[in-house]
Amino acid sequence: MDEREIDAAWENGRSFSEPGGEKKKPGARIKRILLAILGTALLAGGAFTGLSWREDRLNLRAADTLFDEGWYLAAREYYLLTGRNERASLCLDYDLERQYLNARRSLELGAYDTAREQLMRIRGYKDTENLLLSCDYLETSQAMTDGELEQAWDRFKAMGYYPGVEEKLKALEPMLYERACDLALDFELEHACAIWERLGDYRDCGMLLKRAQRMTKWLQSDETRLTDPSRRFSSSDNARVYRCDAAYLVTPLKPDRDTRFFLYYPGGRNEELYVDYFLTYLDNPEPNTVAVFLRRNGVDDIEAKNTEAIELLECLAAECGVFLHDPVVAGSSLGAYPALYSAIYNLLDFGLRTRCVLCLDAGNDWIEADLTLNESQCYELAATGAELYLFDSPWIGMDRPAIRMMVNAGCPVTVVGCYNDDHAWITFDAMGMGVLHWALGDRTEPCELPIYTFRRLHKGDAW
């Protein structure tokens, strides 16, 4: 064998690859040893005949050298030439172990594709099945760290009961939930729905999914659009207004992910909206706000009316290319009561949290026994987390059983004492003096208007 034959033997016999994938050639020292052995054989061959015993010893020396250096498959070929089959079989065992150790090293280094390929070549040896699962687990954990949340979720789900998977899925739930909500804000509803479907009954995913599906269905329907030009009522520099049988609808000119939502219940016993309130709002409509002003408050069936109102808001938001969330609800006079119920029904029927409720001089001074909330409903209202602002005469407070019941149930109730406490002017001021702008904002501070005083009510306050 010349040097080229030796190189070929090494290349053909070598099964081990580093994580980078390149086969290693024998070191120069090993080559020199083998060449020296073969050179000795050639010199001996010139002086003697019948040297099979010498060739046997040379092959054995080559095999032992290769074995000691870790080139087991190449060593095996030499052992076979010498008839040492047991030693040749041992080479296979050693080479298998080296492949196994190399696969584990690749796994520890995070070279998951290489590790998986190496493990597949020796599948069935020792704990390779567990190592393959570990490879999937570690690679999926890395994908999770890298922000590939949906892929990580699907791969963890496919792993079944592998140790640690359940904890990873639990950790992924809030992360995926936030991503879906963020996608919805950008009106990428199909993508958001795919995530909500993955999460199943986590938090309010089912409600969010249904809401997004309704909005998508509306856009795909043949129904006349709420914002059809035939419905145009008026237009201004920052809003367009439309009218339908149920409500007046206000849309911003440039809706985006920061668009806000407002729902208004008029007063009266299911009577037509006192349009002057609405016109006062239109004198200076809230920027980037989708608003629905109901024409009637539906006090005879408040839940049905609220369903109609929210579906209008959903459809209007869909036409604006924004996802409905966290509305502010207001109601004047008898409409203040449906506004309170709205916070309850929004959550129960739509999974929709209400930011706050503005009760603008509630009808008959909070003594409408058929409309005020009972104790059980007050606890339901408290569970929604909606902040309640009661715009009333300054002396209104815990002396009203309906208010006291809400406070004692844990509802966050603030009485907003109105300097102009005329029944109509309380709503006029709210529509035209910046109250809605404050309510649609963060409300961390009271509305800075000299016509109001803010007084938070607590359990045990005098009455």
PyMOL commands that set and color helices and strands:
alter all, ss='L'
color gray80, all
select helices_A, chain A and resi 3-13+28-47+52-69+72-81+85-109+112-121+128-145+149-158+165-185+189-199+205-220+229-231+275-283+302-320+333-350+363-366+375-384+401-408+423-432+435-440
alter helices_A, ss='H'
color red, helices_A
select strands_A, chain A and resi 232-235+239-243+247-252+260-265+289-294+328-332+356-360+387-392+413-418+452-456
alter strands_A, ss='S'
color yellow, strands_A
deselect
rebuild
show_as cartoon
